[in-house]
Amino acid sequence: MQRYKQETGKEIKLNHATVINHTKGKNTRAQNNAQKAWLTPEEVEVIIAYIIELGNHEFPLSHQWLNEHVDKILGAWLRDHFPIGGVRKK
């Protein structure tokens, strides 16, 4: 870290608790958030491909319209386990 500081003038700040948790094999924040995700990675890829396809055809895509499509996918997949209001959190 000293070499990095000499070369860049920037100091690397590490949270010691985070380093200890990593050495114990605990999940990172990103891993924990991924486990709580509504969509699988494959479903995310399908939705991204759909967004790109719409963009290539110059169809506008609003956040609301995208949210409705995601709600339809999850509603079909999760059925009774999917909240009535959809994925929106307020």
C-alpha positions in Angstrom: 0.0 0.0 0.0 2.9 2.3 0.6 4.1 1.9 -2.9 0.6 2.7 -4.3 0.6 5.9 -2.1 4.0 6.9 -3.4 3.0 6.4 -7.0 -0.5 7.9 -6.9 -0.5 10.1 -3.9 -3.7 8.4 -2.8 -4.1 6.4 0.4 -6.0 3.2 0.5 -8.4 3.0 3.4 -9.5 -0.4 4.5 -12.2 -1.2 7.0 -10.5 -3.7 9.4 -13.8 -5.4 10.2 -14.5 -6.0 6.5 -11.0 -7.5 6.0 -11.5 -9.8 9.0 -14.9 -10.9 7.8 -13.5 -11.7 4.3 -10.7 -13.8 5.9 -13.4 -15.7 7.8 -15.2 -16.4 4.5 -18.2 -14.2 5.2 -20.2 -12.9 2.2 -19.6 -9.5 0.8 -22.4 -6.9 0.7 -22.7 -7.5 -3.1 -23.1 -11.3 -2.4 -25.7 -10.7 0.2 -27.7 -8.3 -2.0 -27.5 -10.8 -4.9 -29.1 -13.4 -2.7 -32.1 -11.1 -2.1 -32.6 -10.3 -5.8 -36.0 -10.9 -7.3 -34.6 -11.9 -10.7 -32.1 -14.6 -11.5 -29.0 -13.6 -13.5 -30.5 -15.3 -16.6 -33.7 -13.3 -16.2 -31.7 -10.1 -15.9 -29.9 -10.9 -19.2 -33.3 -11.5 -20.9 -34.6 -8.2 -19.7 -31.4 -6.3 -20.7 -31.6 -7.9 -24.2 -35.3 -6.8 -24.4 -34.3 -3.2 -23.5 -31.6 -3.2 -26.1 -33.9 -4.6 -28.8 -36.5 -1.9 -28.0 -33.8 0.7 -28.2 -32.5 -0.6 -31.6 -36.1 -0.3 -32.9 -36.3 3.2 -31.4 -39.2 2.3 -29.1 -39.3 4.5 -26.0 -39.0 2.6 -22.7 -40.1 4.3 -19.6 -39.3 3.1 -16.1 -43.0 2.4 -15.5 -43.2 0.2 -18.6 -40.1 -1.7 -17.7 -41.4 -2.2 -14.2 -44.7 -3.6 -15.6 -42.8 -6.1 -17.7 -40.6 -7.2 -14.7 -43.7 -7.5 -12.6 -45.3 -9.8 -15.2 -42.2 -12.0 -15.4 -42.0 -12.3 -11.6 -45.7 -12.7 -11.1 -45.8 -15.6 -13.5 -42.7 -17.1 -11.9 -43.5 -16.6 -8.2 -47.3 -16.6 -8.4 -48.7 -16.4 -4.8 -45.3 -15.5 -3.4 -45.1 -12.3 -5.4 -46.4 -9.1 -3.7 -49.6 -7.7 -5.1 -48.0 -4.2 -5.6 -45.1 -5.6 -7.6 -41.4 -5.0 -7.0 -41.8 -1.3 -6.2 -40.8 -0.3 -2.7 -42.0 2.9 -1.2 
